Structure formats: structure tokens, C-alpha cells
């Protein structure tokens, strides 16, 4: 079983790497090299590691993104890309972002947050999000709260004490997607191309950058910057000041890049289209 590096050991079940502002000169260029690719998934949207088992959860929409068809499921794979269980958890509509808190896995599913048993995949509870139409990414806070972006509006919901409420709402968060938590703020990318920071009280939204296209994932790059994506097929190295470089462009090949996750020097990427998951080695420096 692989071990998480100390900087990525979860607190309260979340996997959030806090980083402080750094000088841009300290951020080295990144090279991504594909090391494996696995097919057989059905519109995979999001990846989340489980440090207890060494496996990775993969959410499969298995249909249209907003269709309530009951077809959605969660897979589990190894870090080498082998499918451990294709349909490990079933009974969802269009599962996307996921968050771990203790022995519970929370999944964003159109207009509700579904709570699963971390070991068995059994559905324990469903928590409706008032007026939500397209819940997307999810992340757990250090206190065990679960935050979920709502791409049909400009909101972030929070699940706390079995109640879902609006945590943040701002025009600059229109078409919000990927979420990432730091010590003193939450970062997000939107499908309007914005890169923004939000105070941990859900207020004080600050626009950090623009031009990211149909933004999807955001995660730490391990050195004070970020890796981000737009789902039609680009991966960016994103600096704290909002500037970015394109690392991968798979748009001509029609390979989507969805809500990926970095663990150490491994980046695992779900590709909604053509139904694949890939693993990439991260190298720092020229």
C-alpha cells in the first residue's frame, strides 16, 4: 500500500494541502509525463484518494450530467490504474465531486449530497441542497464540514450537522466548479474562466485571474502554485498571481480533462470523454 507524504496526511478526513504566498521565482516549471491509461469507465468526472486503503475513488456520471436516471456509480482503482471494483457504489444519478470525512464519503449529485459508507459503499443518507441544479465539486474542511460548488448559479453550499445551507454567493463565482482549501482561504476556478479566492467566512471574494476557459479542477502543485484544468482538454500550471502556462492540450484529440487529484508526484486524471482515467508523473524544473 502506498503512503501519503506527511504534507498530504488528511485532517478530519479531508485532503487539503495548505500553502502560503510565495515569490513567483520559487515556482519551478512542471513537466507532465503520462505513465498509464485505463479504459472502461462511464463518463468519469472526479478522483479522490483514500489513504486508508491506498485506492482511489472515481465518480462515474454514466449518462448526462444533469439527468436523474439512477445510473451513476463510484469505482475504485489502484494508483497503477488497475480497476479494483468498477461499480463499488451505485444508486446515484450523476455523481461528480467527492469528499472524505472520517468513515463517510460525500458525493455531489445534481441537487443533493449523497453520504456513503467509506468501507462498503452503502448509501447512508441523502441531503438535498435547496434550489441547487448542478452540484459539482466537493471538498472537506478541517472541521468536518463539506463544501460543494453549484455550477448552475454562483454559490457554494455547506453541509454541517446534517443540514445544507448556502455558504458563499457572489457574481464572480458564476458557473463555479473546482474547489481547493488553504489555511486562510478557499480557492476556486469557474467555467467562466475565473480564478478566485474566498475568505473562510464565505465572504470577501477576490478575483485573482481570468482566461482559464471552462475551468474544472484545481489542486496544489506541491511548490506553492497550482495545477488547474479546463474540461474540454487543457491542464495549466497556475501561479498565485493568476498567470498560467499550458502543460497539456488534448482538445484536438477530443479527450476531456476533468476533476483530477495530485498525490505526491502522481497526478490522476479522469477523462469524461472517452471514458478513461490516466496517471501522470510530475517533474519539477526544466
Rosetta silent file (secondary structure, phi, psi, omega in degrees, C-alpha in Angstrom):
SEQUENCE: XXXXXXXXXXXXXXXXXXXXXXXXXXXXXXXXXXXXXXXXXXXXXXXXXXXXXXXXXXXXXXXXXXXXXXXXXXXXXXXXXXXXXXXXXXXXXXXXXXXXXXXXXXXXXXXXXXXXXXXXXXXXXXXXXXXXXXXXXXXXXXXXXXXXXXXXXXXXXXXXXXXXXXXXXXXXXXXXXXXXXXXXXXXXXXXXXXXXXXXXXXXXXXXXXXXXXXXXXXXXXXXXXXXXXXXXXXXXXXXXXXXXXXXXXXXXXXXXXXXXXXXXXXXXXXXXXXXXXXXXXXXXXX
SCORE:     score description
SCORE:     0.000 S_00000001
   1 L     0.000  135.431  176.832    0.000    0.000    0.000 S_00000001
   2 L   -73.456  155.565  178.300    1.301    3.467   -0.825 S_00000001
   3 L  -112.908  139.447  174.548    1.766    6.032    1.924 S_00000001
   4 L   -72.063  138.153  172.520    0.772    9.673    1.722 S_00000001
   5 L   -61.250  152.962 -175.393    3.684   12.098    2.170 S_00000001
   6 H   -51.892  -36.839 -177.004    3.482   13.968    5.520 S_00000001
   7 H   -70.606  -10.724 -178.193    2.280   17.210    3.893 S_00000001
   8 H  -114.827    9.750  177.014   -0.740   15.387    2.460 S_00000001
   9 L   -67.121  129.029 -173.366   -1.915   13.455    5.512 S_00000001
  10 L   -73.568  150.041  171.268   -5.621   14.321    5.919 S_00000001
  11 E  -115.335  132.098 -177.323   -7.142   16.134    8.871 S_00000001
  12 L    54.747   30.006  175.028  -10.790   15.339    9.684 S_00000001
  13 L    84.735   -5.104 -179.921  -10.833   13.098    6.638 S_00000001
  14 E   -91.938  164.978  176.934  -10.074   15.837    4.132 S_00000001
  15 L  -126.022   83.065 -175.622   -7.062   16.036    1.848 S_00000001
  16 L  -122.093  124.084  178.243   -6.165   19.700    1.710 S_00000001
  17 L   -99.531  110.412  179.253   -2.638   20.998    1.197 S_00000001
  18 L   -80.331  140.910  175.564   -2.298   24.495    2.641 S_00000001
  19 L  -139.497  150.417 -179.598    0.276   26.751    1.108 S_00000001
  20 L   -97.956  160.226  176.095    1.413   30.272    1.852 S_00000001
  21 L   -57.048  136.268 -179.847    2.050   33.047   -0.677 S_00000001
  22 L  -129.023  161.701  174.782    5.440   32.549   -2.321 S_00000001
  23 L   -71.258  140.658 -176.316    7.595   34.510   -4.686 S_00000001
  24 H   -60.891  -27.830 -178.849    6.875   33.523   -8.257 S_00000001
  25 H   -65.427  -19.689 -179.040   10.588   32.855   -8.827 S_00000001
  26 H   -81.109  -13.106 -177.920   10.349   29.907   -6.422 S_00000001
  27 L   -88.779  114.774 -178.207    7.833   28.074   -8.598 S_00000001
  28 L   -83.901  152.980  174.346    9.648   25.760  -10.987 S_00000001
  29 L   -61.525  152.866 -178.876    8.264   24.743  -14.357 S_00000001
  30 E  -116.742  139.349  172.365    6.416   21.425  -14.404 S_00000001
  31 E  -116.836  128.416  177.517    6.651   18.607  -16.933 S_00000001
  32 E  -106.238  129.778  179.220    3.843   16.036  -17.032 S_00000001
  33 E  -125.421  122.497  179.216    4.538   12.570  -18.441 S_00000001
  34 E   -69.729  133.321 -178.820    1.776   10.021  -18.908 S_00000001
  35 E  -118.513  -19.748  172.648    2.642    6.670  -17.288 S_00000001
  36 E  -159.785  161.763  177.962   -0.613    4.723  -17.606 S_00000001
  37 E  -151.102  132.306 -176.979   -4.133    4.934  -19.014 S_00000001
  38 E  -125.358  133.518  177.693   -7.153    2.742  -18.220 S_00000001
  39 E  -103.706  178.853  176.115  -10.422    2.497  -20.150 S_00000001
  40 L   105.780    3.091  178.902  -13.782    1.016  -19.227 S_00000001
  41 L   -92.049  168.864 -177.858  -15.315    3.887  -17.246 S_00000001
  42 L  -124.409   93.154 -176.324  -18.606    5.660  -17.957 S_00000001
  43 L    53.982   59.284  178.195  -18.176    9.441  -18.047 S_00000001
  44 E   -67.622  134.242 -173.647  -15.688    9.558  -15.126 S_00000001
  45 E  -117.279  -35.099 -172.176  -15.723   13.037  -13.571 S_00000001
  46 E  -142.877  153.898 -179.777  -13.760   13.157  -10.323 S_00000001
  47 E  -125.650  142.252  173.613  -10.927   11.403   -8.446 S_00000001
  48 E  -149.193  127.802  177.859  -10.291   11.190   -4.705 S_00000001
  49 E   -78.356  148.280  173.640   -7.644    9.155   -2.859 S_00000001
  50 E  -113.366  103.378 -176.280   -8.494    7.046    0.175 S_00000001
  51 L   -66.636  -15.510  179.372   -5.423    6.984    2.450 S_00000001
  52 L   -73.662  -35.408 -175.811   -6.907    4.119    4.481 S_00000001
  53 L  -110.022  -17.089 -173.356   -6.848    1.649    1.583 S_00000001
  54 L    79.098    4.815  178.730   -4.381    3.189   -0.872 S_00000001
  55 E   -95.433  171.026  176.660   -7.122    3.113   -3.504 S_00000001
  56 E  -121.360  134.091  172.407   -8.707    5.963   -5.457 S_00000001
  57 E   -81.739  141.735  176.013  -12.433    6.644   -5.786 S_00000001
  58 E  -129.137  119.010  176.557  -13.654    7.521   -9.311 S_00000001
  59 E   -84.415  133.826 -179.968  -17.108    9.043   -9.799 S_00000001
  60 E  -117.580  116.102  178.303  -18.900    7.902  -12.981 S_00000001
  61 L   -68.323  -39.896  175.421  -21.812   10.002  -14.248 S_00000001
  62 L    53.578   52.352 -179.575  -22.773    7.200  -16.682 S_00000001
  63 L   151.984 -151.737  178.823  -25.177    9.370  -18.674 S_00000001
  64 L   -82.984  151.870 -171.390  -25.960   13.045  -18.971 S_00000001
  65 L   -63.566  -29.152 -177.707  -24.519   15.464  -16.426 S_00000001
  66 L  -118.171   17.428 -175.000  -27.863   16.638  -15.104 S_00000001
  67 L   -92.285  128.898  178.848  -30.087   13.617  -15.734 S_00000001
  68 L   -88.577   81.722 -173.374  -31.794   11.927  -12.781 S_00000001
  69 L  -115.884   -4.675  179.718  -31.529    8.384  -14.120 S_00000001
  70 L    71.836   10.122 -175.113  -30.123    6.403  -11.185 S_00000001
  71 L   -90.015  -13.529 -172.471  -27.227    5.167  -13.337 S_00000001
  72 E   -68.300  148.772 -179.662  -24.347    6.917  -11.578 S_00000001
  73 E  -152.206  167.389  177.840  -21.747    4.920   -9.662 S_00000001
  74 E  -114.499  132.581  173.333  -18.363    5.078   -7.917 S_00000001
  75 E  -102.527  165.640  169.151  -15.381    2.930   -8.928 S_00000001
  76 E  -127.699  134.359 -179.818  -12.230    2.115   -7.004 S_00000001
  77 E  -132.107  163.645  174.586   -8.832    1.843   -8.695 S_00000001
  78 L   -87.040  169.899  178.909   -5.211    1.360   -7.669 S_00000001
  79 L   -71.245  -11.822  174.177   -2.528    4.008   -8.097 S_00000001
  80 L   -91.006    1.408  176.485   -1.272    1.962  -11.060 S_00000001
  81 L    90.847    5.287  178.126   -4.648    2.368  -12.761 S_00000001
  82 L   -78.355  136.988  179.484   -5.978   -1.151  -12.224 S_00000001
  83 E   -78.585  113.795  176.678   -9.737   -1.333  -11.609 S_00000001
  84 E   -78.485  -48.491  174.182  -10.299   -2.890   -8.184 S_00000001
  85 E  -145.634  121.378 -177.633  -14.117   -2.628   -8.379 S_00000001
  86 E   -70.034  -53.012 -179.382  -15.888   -0.936  -11.291 S_00000001
  87 E  -109.991   73.224 -178.471  -19.289   -0.441   -9.627 S_00000001
  88 E   -72.761  -38.785  177.158  -18.239   -0.219   -5.987 S_00000001
  89 E  -133.614  133.900 -176.251  -21.124    2.112   -5.024 S_00000001
  90 E  -128.409  179.512  174.648  -24.359    2.515   -7.016 S_00000001
  91 E    93.107   17.064  176.614  -27.735    4.241   -6.756 S_00000001
  92 E  -110.304  169.056 -179.634  -26.750    7.799   -7.691 S_00000001
  93 L   -91.987  -66.254 -178.294  -27.813    9.953  -10.628 S_00000001
  94 L  -141.406   68.292 -174.984  -24.785   11.909  -11.876 S_00000001
  95 E   -64.011  136.997 -179.704  -22.079   11.770   -9.170 S_00000001
  96 E  -127.416 -109.967 -175.569  -19.263   14.279   -9.508 S_00000001
  97 E   -62.808  152.058 -177.240  -17.064   15.778   -6.754 S_00000001
  98 E  -135.338  153.705  177.693  -16.280   13.766   -3.608 S_00000001
  99 E  -146.620  141.593  178.562  -15.020   14.486   -0.086 S_00000001
 100 E  -105.228  134.225  171.649  -13.961   12.236    2.793 S_00000001
 101 E  -137.246  107.923 -177.828  -14.785   12.918    6.430 S_00000001
 102 L    59.096 -125.588 -178.612  -13.878   10.088    8.785 S_00000001
 103 L   -97.188   22.492 -179.718  -15.662    6.926    7.652 S_00000001
 104 E  -121.293  135.779  173.605  -18.038    8.791    5.333 S_00000001
 105 E  -108.195  122.014 -179.098  -17.671    9.582    1.631 S_00000001
 106 E  -104.593  135.486 -173.531  -19.765   12.538    0.471 S_00000001
 107 E  -128.754  129.482  174.787  -20.680   12.855   -3.209 S_00000001
 108 E   -76.085  124.819 -173.971  -22.131   15.833   -5.116 S_00000001
 109 E  -139.742   82.574  177.017  -25.119   14.531   -7.110 S_00000001
 110 E    62.322  -75.772 -176.798  -27.041   17.189   -9.098 S_00000001
 111 L  -130.071   16.446  179.353  -29.209   18.645   -6.301 S_00000001
 112 E  -148.200  158.931  173.527  -28.207   16.574   -3.281 S_00000001
 113 E  -106.801  119.968 -176.964  -25.156   15.451   -1.342 S_00000001
 114 E   -97.476  131.184  179.656  -25.081   11.674   -1.007 S_00000001
 115 E  -103.394  123.651 -178.962  -23.366   10.147    2.028 S_00000001
 116 E  -115.263  152.758  169.345  -21.758    6.711    1.578 S_00000001
 117 E   -71.659  125.568 -174.856  -20.098    4.295    3.957 S_00000001
 118 L   -61.313  -30.205 -176.006  -16.385    4.589    3.201 S_00000001
 119 L   -89.654  -39.308 -172.659  -15.773    0.832    3.509 S_00000001
 120 L  -103.488  -21.144 -174.883  -18.850   -0.707    1.886 S_00000001
 121 L    81.612    2.174  179.111  -20.158    1.962   -0.498 S_00000001
 122 L   -67.620  138.079  176.425  -23.629    1.672    1.012 S_00000001
 123 E   -74.943  124.319 -178.171  -25.739    4.848    0.819 S_00000001
 124 E   -98.423  -40.409 -176.941  -26.348    6.117    4.342 S_00000001
 125 E  -157.888  160.543  174.150  -28.135    9.416    3.721 S_00000001
 126 E  -129.567  130.614 -176.968  -29.093   11.968    1.089 S_00000001
 127 E  -118.653  104.442  179.206  -29.010   15.692    1.865 S_00000001
 128 E   -63.646  141.451  175.067  -30.961   17.943   -0.559 S_00000001
 129 L  -103.017  114.929 -174.725  -29.379   21.299   -1.401 S_00000001
 130 L   -55.779  125.480  174.978  -32.132   23.965   -1.580 S_00000001
 131 L    66.830   12.567  178.916  -32.598   25.379   -5.114 S_00000001
 132 L   -78.380  148.574  179.163  -29.492   23.615   -6.442 S_00000001
 133 L  -130.827  -14.326 -178.816  -29.456   22.459  -10.053 S_00000001
 134 L  -159.619   70.818  175.001  -25.882   21.305  -10.776 S_00000001
 135 E   -63.826  141.110 -170.283  -23.768   20.430   -7.751 S_00000001
 136 E  -130.189  -90.705 -178.022  -20.235   19.842   -8.959 S_00000001
 137 E   -85.313  160.938  178.618  -17.002   19.781   -6.949 S_00000001
 138 E  -142.697  148.708  176.237  -16.739   18.907   -3.239 S_00000001
 139 E  -153.707  146.946 -179.223  -14.114   19.333   -0.537 S_00000001
 140 E   -99.462  138.209  176.239  -13.982   18.714    3.213 S_00000001
 141 L   -85.480  169.076 -179.127  -12.866   21.345    5.705 S_00000001
 142 L   -63.857  -23.258 -178.969  -10.646   20.736    8.690 S_00000001
 143 L   -93.221    5.965  177.912  -13.716   20.857   10.938 S_00000001
 144 L    91.287   -4.142  174.363  -15.545   18.153    9.003 S_00000001
 145 L   -70.772  151.952  179.386  -17.882   20.419    7.064 S_00000001
 146 E  -115.596  125.229 -179.182  -18.361   19.557    3.392 S_00000001
 147 E  -106.413  136.931 -176.709  -18.364   22.335    0.795 S_00000001
 148 E  -134.839  129.332  177.105  -19.919   21.806   -2.652 S_00000001
 149 E   -79.104  150.729 -177.824  -19.852   24.121   -5.673 S_00000001
 150 E  -124.293   97.231 -169.743  -23.085   24.789   -7.565 S_00000001
 151 L   -72.297  -16.224  178.690  -22.342   25.374  -11.232 S_00000001
 152 L   -77.557   -8.645 -179.785  -25.901   26.337  -12.182 S_00000001
 153 L  -139.988 -144.117  179.482  -25.544   29.503  -10.117 S_00000001
 154 L  -131.536   45.426 -171.692  -22.776   31.349   -8.281 S_00000001
 155 E  -122.530  156.416  163.700  -22.973   29.501   -4.987 S_00000001
 156 E  -122.341  129.107  175.750  -21.092   27.220   -2.670 S_00000001
 157 E   -96.660  158.066  175.120  -23.170   25.081   -0.321 S_00000001
 158 E  -130.975  134.865  173.339  -22.006   23.689    3.002 S_00000001
 159 E  -102.479  117.916  179.124  -23.166   20.516    4.741 S_00000001
 160 E  -144.629  131.050  179.321  -22.871   20.776    8.516 S_00000001
 161 L    52.727   42.837  175.226  -24.754   18.865   11.207 S_00000001
 162 L    65.051   22.314  177.025  -26.876   17.153    8.520 S_00000001
 163 E  -128.269  136.652  178.869  -28.126   20.470    7.119 S_00000001
 164 E  -105.493  125.223  179.247  -27.227   22.004    3.755 S_00000001
 165 E  -133.191  162.788  172.769  -27.063   25.810    3.503 S_00000001
 166 E   -74.154  126.171 -179.843  -25.628   28.407    1.134 S_00000001
 167 E   -99.062  -38.412  179.680  -22.120   29.285    2.356 S_00000001
 168 E  -144.302  145.382  176.381  -20.992   31.743   -0.341 S_00000001
 169 E  -153.420  126.220 -176.313  -22.701   33.555   -3.214 S_00000001
 170 L  -162.002  141.706  179.858  -21.149   36.174   -5.478 S_00000001
 171 H   -56.686  -29.454 -179.927  -21.424   37.170   -9.177 S_00000001
 172 H   -71.858   -8.684  177.987  -17.694   36.457   -9.601 S_00000001
 173 H  -100.390   15.053  179.396  -18.462   32.820   -8.765 S_00000001
 174 L   -55.908  134.104 -178.619  -20.812   32.363  -11.723 S_00000001
 175 L    59.069   38.529 -177.360  -20.543   28.800  -13.137 S_00000001
 176 E   -61.735  147.301 -179.679  -18.282   27.841  -10.229 S_00000001
 177 E  -136.922  -97.606 -171.658  -16.550   24.476  -10.410 S_00000001
 178 E   -66.535  144.512  179.455  -13.283   23.332   -8.755 S_00000001
 179 E  -125.434  145.535  174.431  -12.580   23.985   -5.051 S_00000001
 180 E  -148.793  130.213 -177.368   -9.344   23.926   -3.040 S_00000001
 181 E  -100.570  137.582  171.672   -8.911   24.813    0.642 S_00000001
 182 L  -121.600 -178.200 -176.658   -5.938   26.530    2.229 S_00000001
 183 L   -58.504  -39.248 -170.281   -5.263   27.713    5.786 S_00000001
 184 L  -124.618    9.636 -178.500   -6.891   31.093    5.355 S_00000001
 185 E  -166.792  164.357  169.627   -8.998   30.931    2.197 S_00000001
 186 E  -110.549  136.749  176.440  -10.784   28.788   -0.353 S_00000001
 187 E  -105.907  149.902  179.672   -9.674   28.879   -3.987 S_00000001
 188 E  -148.253  152.566  167.048  -11.905   28.167   -6.945 S_00000001
 189 E  -119.919  149.201 -176.043  -11.947   28.076  -10.726 S_00000001
 190 E  -120.920  161.428  176.910  -15.121   28.662  -12.695 S_00000001
 191 L   -78.101    1.965  167.272  -16.456   27.643  -16.097 S_00000001
 192 L   -92.894    2.072  176.181  -16.461   31.359  -16.907 S_00000001
 193 L    90.223   10.653 -177.590  -12.655   31.177  -16.719 S_00000001
 194 L   -90.597  148.749  171.443  -12.168   32.891  -13.350 S_00000001
 195 E  -120.011  117.873 -171.459   -9.636   32.058  -10.644 S_00000001
 196 E  -137.194  158.324  175.214  -10.832   33.448   -7.315 S_00000001
 197 E  -117.583  143.995 -179.073  -10.195   33.365   -3.557 S_00000001
 198 E  -128.233  132.951  175.788  -12.909   33.351   -0.894 S_00000001
 199 E   -62.745  153.976 -175.619  -12.489   34.176    2.780 S_00000001
 200 L   -72.540    0.311  170.214  -13.221   31.327    5.166 S_00000001
 201 L   -93.977    3.984 -179.029  -16.338   33.145    6.346 S_00000001
 202 L    82.578    7.816 -179.056  -17.779   32.740    2.826 S_00000001
 203 L  -119.638 -172.492  175.142  -17.333   36.436    2.077 S_00000001
 204 L    54.909   61.416  176.522  -14.693   38.707    0.562 S_00000001
 205 L   -77.430  126.236 -179.439  -14.440   37.121   -2.892 S_00000001
 206 E  -119.109  124.178  177.186  -11.257   38.259   -4.655 S_00000001
 207 E   -79.025  119.748 -177.364  -10.708   37.736   -8.381 S_00000001
 208 E   -98.416  -28.871 -177.899   -7.114   36.521   -8.854 S_00000001
 209 E  -168.378  167.297  179.758   -7.071   35.773  -12.578 S_00000001
 210 L  -138.574  176.045  173.681   -9.112   35.168  -15.716 S_00000001
 211 L    88.529   15.815 -177.056   -8.850   33.354  -19.041 S_00000001
 212 L   -89.196   12.249  177.195   -8.961   29.753  -17.786 S_00000001
 213 L    64.089 -143.625  179.534  -11.713   28.698  -20.168 S_00000001
 214 L   -82.172   75.118 -173.186  -14.176   26.111  -18.870 S_00000001
 215 E   -56.803  140.991  179.054  -12.409   25.689  -15.544 S_00000001
 216 E  -130.132  -79.829 -174.251  -12.738   22.340  -13.772 S_00000001
 217 E   -89.132  153.251  164.983  -10.010   21.102  -11.410 S_00000001
 218 E  -147.924  133.343  178.249   -7.721   22.982   -9.049 S_00000001
 219 E  -152.839  163.267  177.057   -5.162   21.431   -6.709 S_00000001
 220 E   -65.361  146.448  174.659   -1.776   22.305   -5.237 S_00000001
 221 L   -93.495    2.256  177.120    1.252   21.728   -7.470 S_00000001
 222 L    87.783    3.289 -177.995    3.373   20.888   -4.410 S_00000001
 223 L  -144.254   21.642  177.833    5.530   24.002   -4.503 S_00000001
 224 L   102.613   -9.334  174.188    3.270   26.973   -3.785 S_00000001
 225 L  -109.939 -157.432 -174.219    1.447   27.134   -7.097 S_00000001
 226 E  -142.477  156.402  165.831   -1.437   25.126   -8.524 S_00000001
 227 E  -107.512  134.800 -178.786   -2.447   22.694  -11.209 S_00000001
 228 E  -138.836  169.120  179.868   -5.722   23.515  -12.888 S_00000001
 229 E  -146.508  159.459  161.741   -7.711   22.362  -15.879 S_00000001
 230 E  -116.413  135.499 -168.761  -10.445   23.253  -18.263 S_00000001
 231 L   -63.256  -26.581  177.918  -12.584   20.244  -19.006 S_00000001
 232 L   -66.127   -8.782  171.955  -12.523   20.426  -22.842 S_00000001
 233 L   136.943   32.573  175.240   -8.874   19.346  -22.643 S_00000001
 234 E  -129.161  146.374  172.271   -6.219   21.620  -21.119 S_00000001
 235 E  -118.696  133.308 -177.758   -4.045   21.401  -17.991 S_00000001
 236 E  -114.989  147.540  160.683   -2.479   24.569  -16.600 S_00000001
 237 E   -96.210  116.345 -168.983    0.333   25.370  -14.206 S_00000001
 238 E  -111.427  126.290  179.907   -1.301   28.239  -12.329 S_00000001
 239 L   -89.445  157.266  179.708    0.622   30.844  -10.306 S_00000001
 240 L   -57.860  -23.937 -179.807   -0.756   32.596   -7.192 S_00000001
 241 L   -85.562    1.716  177.808   -0.950   35.854   -9.181 S_00000001
 242 L    95.552   -9.344  175.856   -3.332   34.264  -11.716 S_00000001
 243 L   -75.229  156.551 -176.621   -0.848   33.823  -14.568 S_00000001
 244 E  -153.408  158.776  174.401   -0.636   30.366  -16.111 S_00000001
 245 E  -124.245  143.314  177.684    1.126   28.124  -18.606 S_00000001
 246 E   -83.320  124.170  178.817   -0.474   25.333  -20.641 S_00000001
 247 E   -97.551  -36.796 -178.838    1.090   21.953  -19.829 S_00000001
 248 E  -139.775  137.856  175.599   -1.224   19.634  -21.794 S_00000001
 249 E  -135.080  105.770 -177.600   -3.685   20.336  -24.604 S_00000001
 250 L  -112.088   21.069 -175.698   -5.823   17.378  -25.697 S_00000001
 251 L   -65.601  -40.627 -179.228   -8.672   19.329  -27.295 S_00000001
 252 L   -65.159  -31.547  177.887   -7.911   18.253  -30.870 S_00000001
 253 L   -80.754   -3.923  179.090   -7.938   14.624  -29.731 S_00000001
 254 L    61.020   39.253  177.004  -11.328   15.275  -28.062 S_00000001
 255 L  -108.318  113.853 -178.853  -10.054   13.987  -24.709 S_00000001
 256 L   -72.751  154.932  174.036  -11.629   15.815  -21.775 S_00000001
 257 L  -123.794  110.964 -174.273   -9.695   16.704  -18.629 S_00000001
 258 L  -106.614 -148.846 -166.172  -11.916   16.654  -15.571 S_00000001
 259 E   -79.232   86.515 -176.474  -11.513   16.929  -11.809 S_00000001
 260 L   -79.278  174.995  178.294   -8.038   15.454  -11.236 S_00000001
 261 E  -146.856  139.176  177.755   -6.106   14.966   -7.991 S_00000001
 262 E  -104.001  132.730  169.544   -2.396   15.094   -7.116 S_00000001
 263 E  -128.333  110.842 -176.203   -0.754   12.816   -4.571 S_00000001
 264 L    60.965 -125.495 -179.995    2.961   13.467   -4.300 S_00000001
 265 L  -101.793   24.189  176.749    4.434   13.346   -7.806 S_00000001
 266 E  -117.674  127.507  174.471    1.446   11.467   -9.240 S_00000001
 267 E  -113.935  121.948  179.043   -1.463   13.223  -10.956 S_00000001
 268 E  -108.990  128.168 -169.588   -4.528   11.064  -11.687 S_00000001
 269 E  -122.597  124.571  169.780   -6.938   12.439  -14.273 S_00000001
 270 E   -84.659  140.077  178.405  -10.495   11.345  -15.166 S_00000001
 271 E  -119.376   94.236  179.595  -11.435   11.802  -18.820 S_00000001
 272 L   -44.162  -47.410  174.784  -15.227   12.012  -19.113 S_00000001
 273 L  -120.521  122.511   15.069  -14.690   11.519  -22.793 S_00000001
 274 L  -100.268   35.419  177.709  -13.605    8.894  -23.932 S_00000001
 275 L    81.736   44.886 -176.905  -14.305    7.171  -20.585 S_00000001
 276 E  -129.974  164.657  169.659  -10.744    6.766  -19.339 S_00000001
 277 E  -130.257  136.865 -178.812   -8.560    7.535  -16.330 S_00000001
 278 E  -128.216  154.787  176.573   -4.852    8.301  -16.708 S_00000001
 279 E  -116.015  137.954 -175.700   -1.851    8.660  -14.409 S_00000001
 280 E  -130.343  137.709  174.870    0.907   11.241  -14.959 S_00000001
 281 E   -86.756  134.285  178.246    4.310   11.712  -13.375 S_00000001
 282 E   -98.242  126.582  174.740    5.080   15.278  -12.237 S_00000001
 283 E  -120.161  137.519 -178.571    8.624   16.543  -12.745 S_00000001
 284 E  -104.295  140.886  178.918    9.841   19.905  -11.478 S_00000001
 285 L    96.671  167.357 -177.659   12.373   22.098  -13.288 S_00000001
 286 L   -65.739    0.000    0.000   13.444   22.434  -16.893 S_00000001
